Amino acid sequence: MGATLAVLAGLGLLAFFFGSTGGPKKGVAVSPDVQLFYVVREGDSPAVVADRRYVELIEANPEVPTVGDPLNPWSSGYNFARFNVGDKLKLPRAWNAFVDQLGNFAGSTTPFPS
């Protein structure tokens, strides 16, 4: 099986699709087996990318240096030590349910069907 790199909807999302799926489908959640990435763009911050779930984004990228106390993330200024345009960050796989195969977001409460 080959891997295909897909740029999803021009939103800075990248995904690796494996095997023959017949192509990405609108309204169908990305499989939890697929790793989604986000490429940081001008004006982005962890809060812009992940809203109130930025700690999950940080935890999905343990290789990226952080500042603050990870044991007390909400009150210690816990954040990425750097957040540069062009950085490629892994998105938590739990978020796949909220992104369809074309890169559209379902919102934060209702996932797409898989």
Biotite code that builds the C-alpha atoms (Angstrom):
import biotite.structure as struc

atoms = struc.array([
    struc.Atom([0.000, 0.000, 0.000], chain_id="A", res_id=1, res_name="MET", atom_name="CA", element="C"),
    struc.Atom([1.290, 3.437, -0.877], chain_id="A", res_id=2, res_name="GLY", atom_name="CA", element="C"),
    struc.Atom([0.952, 6.625, 1.102], chain_id="A", res_id=3, res_name="ALA", atom_name="CA", element="C"),
    struc.Atom([-0.552, 9.774, -0.335], chain_id="A", res_id=4, res_name="THR", atom_name="CA", element="C"),
    struc.Atom([0.039, 13.210, 1.147], chain_id="A", res_id=5, res_name="LEU", atom_name="CA", element="C"),
    struc.Atom([-3.040, 15.373, 0.859], chain_id="A", res_id=6, res_name="ALA", atom_name="CA", element="C"),
    struc.Atom([-3.374, 19.095, 1.505], chain_id="A", res_id=7, res_name="VAL", atom_name="CA", element="C"),
    struc.Atom([-6.840, 19.532, 2.913], chain_id="A", res_id=8, res_name="LEU", atom_name="CA", element="C"),
    struc.Atom([-8.924, 22.537, 1.857], chain_id="A", res_id=9, res_name="ALA", atom_name="CA", element="C"),
    struc.Atom([-6.020, 24.998, 1.966], chain_id="A", res_id=10, res_name="GLY", atom_name="CA", element="C"),
    struc.Atom([-6.419, 25.332, 5.737], chain_id="A", res_id=11, res_name="LEU", atom_name="CA", element="C"),
    struc.Atom([-2.853, 24.448, 6.562], chain_id="A", res_id=12, res_name="GLY", atom_name="CA", element="C"),
    struc.Atom([-3.864, 20.827, 7.188], chain_id="A", res_id=13, res_name="LEU", atom_name="CA", element="C"),
    struc.Atom([-1.817, 17.953, 5.849], chain_id="A", res_id=14, res_name="LEU", atom_name="CA", element="C"),
    struc.Atom([-2.749, 14.283, 6.049], chain_id="A", res_id=15, res_name="ALA", atom_name="CA", element="C"),
    struc.Atom([-1.226, 11.006, 4.982], chain_id="A", res_id=16, res_name="PHE", atom_name="CA", element="C"),
    struc.Atom([-3.761, 8.625, 3.457], chain_id="A", res_id=17, res_name="PHE", atom_name="CA", element="C"),
    struc.Atom([-2.763, 4.990, 3.100], chain_id="A", res_id=18, res_name="PHE", atom_name="CA", element="C"),
    struc.Atom([-4.041, 2.501, 0.574], chain_id="A", res_id=19, res_name="GLY", atom_name="CA", element="C"),
    struc.Atom([-6.796, 2.886, -1.953], chain_id="A", res_id=20, res_name="SER", atom_name="CA", element="C"),
    struc.Atom([-9.821, 4.652, -0.447], chain_id="A", res_id=21, res_name="THR", atom_name="CA", element="C"),
    struc.Atom([-11.390, 5.861, -3.685], chain_id="A", res_id=22, res_name="GLY", atom_name="CA", element="C"),
    struc.Atom([-10.373, 9.406, -2.796], chain_id="A", res_id=23, res_name="GLY", atom_name="CA", element="C"),
    struc.Atom([-11.346, 11.732, 0.043], chain_id="A", res_id=24, res_name="PRO", atom_name="CA", element="C"),
    struc.Atom([-15.052, 12.247, 0.727], chain_id="A", res_id=25, res_name="LYS", atom_name="CA", element="C"),
    struc.Atom([-16.977, 15.290, 1.934], chain_id="A", res_id=26, res_name="LYS", atom_name="CA", element="C"),
    struc.Atom([-18.817, 14.814, 5.236], chain_id="A", res_id=27, res_name="GLY", atom_name="CA", element="C"),
    struc.Atom([-16.955, 11.624, 6.200], chain_id="A", res_id=28, res_name="VAL", atom_name="CA", element="C"),
    struc.Atom([-14.586, 11.831, 9.169], chain_id="A", res_id=29, res_name="ALA", atom_name="CA", element="C"),
    struc.Atom([-10.887, 11.263, 8.729], chain_id="A", res_id=30, res_name="VAL", atom_name="CA", element="C"),
    struc.Atom([-9.936, 7.815, 10.046], chain_id="A", res_id=31, res_name="SER", atom_name="CA", element="C"),
    struc.Atom([-8.261, 7.775, 13.475], chain_id="A", res_id=32, res_name="PRO", atom_name="CA", element="C"),
    struc.Atom([-5.448, 5.837, 11.774], chain_id="A", res_id=33, res_name="ASP", atom_name="CA", element="C"),
    struc.Atom([-4.528, 8.945, 9.746], chain_id="A", res_id=34, res_name="VAL", atom_name="CA", element="C"),
    struc.Atom([-2.146, 11.504, 11.233], chain_id="A", res_id=35, res_name="GLN", atom_name="CA", element="C"),
    struc.Atom([-3.261, 15.059, 10.497], chain_id="A", res_id=36, res_name="LEU", atom_name="CA", element="C"),
    struc.Atom([-0.737, 17.890, 10.585], chain_id="A", res_id=37, res_name="PHE", atom_name="CA", element="C"),
    struc.Atom([-1.117, 21.642, 10.748], chain_id="A", res_id=38, res_name="TYR", atom_name="CA", element="C"),
    struc.Atom([1.352, 24.005, 9.086], chain_id="A", res_id=39, res_name="VAL", atom_name="CA", element="C"),
    struc.Atom([1.649, 27.269, 11.043], chain_id="A", res_id=40, res_name="VAL", atom_name="CA", element="C"),
    struc.Atom([0.744, 30.340, 8.992], chain_id="A", res_id=41, res_name="ARG", atom_name="CA", element="C"),
    struc.Atom([1.330, 34.069, 9.453], chain_id="A", res_id=42, res_name="GLU", atom_name="CA", element="C"),
    struc.Atom([-0.748, 35.391, 12.384], chain_id="A", res_id=43, res_name="GLY", atom_name="CA", element="C"),
    struc.Atom([-1.325, 31.954, 13.949], chain_id="A", res_id=44, res_name="ASP", atom_name="CA", element="C"),
    struc.Atom([-0.964, 31.209, 17.635], chain_id="A", res_id=45, res_name="SER", atom_name="CA", element="C"),
    struc.Atom([-1.798, 28.030, 19.576], chain_id="A", res_id=46, res_name="PRO", atom_name="CA", element="C"),
    struc.Atom([-5.084, 29.639, 20.632], chain_id="A", res_id=47, res_name="ALA", atom_name="CA", element="C"),
    struc.Atom([-5.948, 30.505, 16.997], chain_id="A", res_id=48, res_name="VAL", atom_name="CA", element="C"),
    struc.Atom([-5.244, 26.936, 15.850], chain_id="A", res_id=49, res_name="VAL", atom_name="CA", element="C"),
    struc.Atom([-6.796, 25.068, 18.782], chain_id="A", res_id=50, res_name="ALA", atom_name="CA", element="C"),
    struc.Atom([-8.977, 27.569, 20.671], chain_id="A", res_id=51, res_name="ASP", atom_name="CA", element="C"),
    struc.Atom([-9.393, 26.286, 24.249], chain_id="A", res_id=52, res_name="ARG", atom_name="CA", element="C"),
    struc.Atom([-7.908, 22.897, 23.349], chain_id="A", res_id=53, res_name="ARG", atom_name="CA", element="C"),
    struc.Atom([-4.354, 24.156, 22.786], chain_id="A", res_id=54, res_name="TYR", atom_name="CA", element="C"),
    struc.Atom([-3.009, 21.972, 25.638], chain_id="A", res_id=55, res_name="VAL", atom_name="CA", element="C"),
    struc.Atom([-4.039, 18.910, 23.589], chain_id="A", res_id=56, res_name="GLU", atom_name="CA", element="C"),
    struc.Atom([-2.103, 20.366, 20.640], chain_id="A", res_id=57, res_name="LEU", atom_name="CA", element="C"),
    struc.Atom([0.972, 20.810, 22.843], chain_id="A", res_id=58, res_name="ILE", atom_name="CA", element="C"),
    struc.Atom([0.678, 17.257, 24.199], chain_id="A", res_id=59, res_name="GLU", atom_name="CA", element="C"),
    struc.Atom([0.457, 15.860, 20.642], chain_id="A", res_id=60, res_name="ALA", atom_name="CA", element="C"),
    struc.Atom([3.862, 17.441, 19.883], chain_id="A", res_id=61, res_name="ASN", atom_name="CA", element="C"),
    struc.Atom([6.210, 16.402, 22.711], chain_id="A", res_id=62, res_name="PRO", atom_name="CA", element="C"),
    struc.Atom([9.236, 17.079, 20.491], chain_id="A", res_id=63, res_name="GLU", atom_name="CA", element="C"),
    struc.Atom([8.466, 20.821, 20.370], chain_id="A", res_id=64, res_name="VAL", atom_name="CA", element="C"),
    struc.Atom([9.971, 22.771, 23.304], chain_id="A", res_id=65, res_name="PRO", atom_name="CA", element="C"),
    struc.Atom([7.517, 24.291, 25.774], chain_id="A", res_id=66, res_name="THR", atom_name="CA", element="C"),
    struc.Atom([7.510, 26.886, 28.533], chain_id="A", res_id=67, res_name="VAL", atom_name="CA", element="C"),
    struc.Atom([5.503, 26.841, 31.754], chain_id="A", res_id=68, res_name="GLY", atom_name="CA", element="C"),
    struc.Atom([4.460, 23.932, 33.946], chain_id="A", res_id=69, res_name="ASP", atom_name="CA", element="C"),
    struc.Atom([2.852, 20.967, 32.145], chain_id="A", res_id=70, res_name="PRO", atom_name="CA", element="C"),
    struc.Atom([1.463, 19.753, 35.484], chain_id="A", res_id=71, res_name="LEU", atom_name="CA", element="C"),
    struc.Atom([-0.489, 22.990, 35.836], chain_id="A", res_id=72, res_name="ASN", atom_name="CA", element="C"),
    struc.Atom([-1.106, 23.983, 32.207], chain_id="A", res_id=73, res_name="PRO", atom_name="CA", element="C"),
    struc.Atom([-4.062, 26.322, 32.640], chain_id="A", res_id=74, res_name="TRP", atom_name="CA", element="C"),
    struc.Atom([-2.448, 28.732, 35.093], chain_id="A", res_id=75, res_name="SER", atom_name="CA", element="C"),
    struc.Atom([1.295, 28.578, 34.442], chain_id="A", res_id=76, res_name="SER", atom_name="CA", element="C"),
    struc.Atom([1.622, 30.057, 30.970], chain_id="A", res_id=77, res_name="GLY", atom_name="CA", element="C"),
    struc.Atom([2.170, 26.555, 29.553], chain_id="A", res_id=78, res_name="TYR", atom_name="CA", element="C"),
    struc.Atom([2.703, 26.981, 25.826], chain_id="A", res_id=79, res_name="ASN", atom_name="CA", element="C"),
    struc.Atom([5.022, 26.266, 22.926], chain_id="A", res_id=80, res_name="PHE", atom_name="CA", element="C"),
    struc.Atom([8.419, 27.915, 23.384], chain_id="A", res_id=81, res_name="ALA", atom_name="CA", element="C"),
    struc.Atom([8.353, 28.730, 19.664], chain_id="A", res_id=82, res_name="ARG", atom_name="CA", element="C"),
    struc.Atom([5.545, 28.912, 17.102], chain_id="A", res_id=83, res_name="PHE", atom_name="CA", element="C"),
    struc.Atom([7.037, 29.828, 13.749], chain_id="A", res_id=84, res_name="ASN", atom_name="CA", element="C"),
    struc.Atom([5.461, 30.172, 10.309], chain_id="A", res_id=85, res_name="VAL", atom_name="CA", element="C"),
    struc.Atom([6.090, 26.920, 8.456], chain_id="A", res_id=86, res_name="GLY", atom_name="CA", element="C"),
    struc.Atom([6.314, 24.722, 11.584], chain_id="A", res_id=87, res_name="ASP", atom_name="CA", element="C"),
    struc.Atom([4.491, 21.413, 11.028], chain_id="A", res_id=88, res_name="LYS", atom_name="CA", element="C"),
    struc.Atom([2.529, 20.254, 14.080], chain_id="A", res_id=89, res_name="LEU", atom_name="CA", element="C"),
    struc.Atom([0.770, 16.944, 14.624], chain_id="A", res_id=90, res_name="LYS", atom_name="CA", element="C"),
    struc.Atom([-2.902, 17.315, 15.462], chain_id="A", res_id=91, res_name="LEU", atom_name="CA", element="C"),
    struc.Atom([-4.324, 15.063, 18.195], chain_id="A", res_id=92, res_name="PRO", atom_name="CA", element="C"),
    struc.Atom([-5.905, 12.015, 16.550], chain_id="A", res_id=93, res_name="ARG", atom_name="CA", element="C"),
    struc.Atom([-9.061, 12.548, 18.612], chain_id="A", res_id=94, res_name="ALA", atom_name="CA", element="C"),
    struc.Atom([-9.632, 15.644, 16.465], chain_id="A", res_id=95, res_name="TRP", atom_name="CA", element="C"),
    struc.Atom([-9.920, 13.531, 13.293], chain_id="A", res_id=96, res_name="ASN", atom_name="CA", element="C"),
    struc.Atom([-13.625, 12.966, 13.990], chain_id="A", res_id=97, res_name="ALA", atom_name="CA", element="C"),
    struc.Atom([-14.200, 16.705, 13.572], chain_id="A", res_id=98, res_name="PHE", atom_name="CA", element="C"),
    struc.Atom([-12.443, 17.036, 10.195], chain_id="A", res_id=99, res_name="VAL", atom_name="CA", element="C"),
    struc.Atom([-13.876, 15.507, 7.038], chain_id="A", res_id=100, res_name="ASP", atom_name="CA", element="C"),
    struc.Atom([-11.681, 13.961, 4.375], chain_id="A", res_id=101, res_name="GLN", atom_name="CA", element="C"),
    struc.Atom([-11.671, 17.247, 2.416], chain_id="A", res_id=102, res_name="LEU", atom_name="CA", element="C"),
    struc.Atom([-10.453, 19.250, 5.421], chain_id="A", res_id=103, res_name="GLY", atom_name="CA", element="C"),
    struc.Atom([-13.771, 20.821, 6.435], chain_id="A", res_id=104, res_name="ASN", atom_name="CA", element="C"),
    struc.Atom([-14.324, 21.290, 10.174], chain_id="A", res_id=105, res_name="PHE", atom_name="CA", element="C"),
    struc.Atom([-17.545, 19.937, 11.687], chain_id="A", res_id=106, res_name="ALA", atom_name="CA", element="C"),
    struc.Atom([-17.299, 22.190, 14.725], chain_id="A", res_id=107, res_name="GLY", atom_name="CA", element="C"),
    struc.Atom([-16.373, 21.297, 18.269], chain_id="A", res_id=108, res_name="SER", atom_name="CA", element="C"),
    struc.Atom([-19.456, 19.366, 19.403], chain_id="A", res_id=109, res_name="THR", atom_name="CA", element="C"),
    struc.Atom([-20.761, 17.237, 16.534], chain_id="A", res_id=110, res_name="THR", atom_name="CA", element="C"),
    struc.Atom([-18.314, 14.919, 14.815], chain_id="A", res_id=111, res_name="PRO", atom_name="CA", element="C"),
    struc.Atom([-18.647, 13.737, 11.228], chain_id="A", res_id=112, res_name="PHE", atom_name="CA", element="C"),
    struc.Atom([-19.824, 10.146, 10.699], chain_id="A", res_id=113, res_name="PRO", atom_name="CA", element="C"),
    struc.Atom([-16.964, 7.730, 10.063], chain_id="A", res_id=114, res_name="SER", atom_name="CA", element="C"),
])
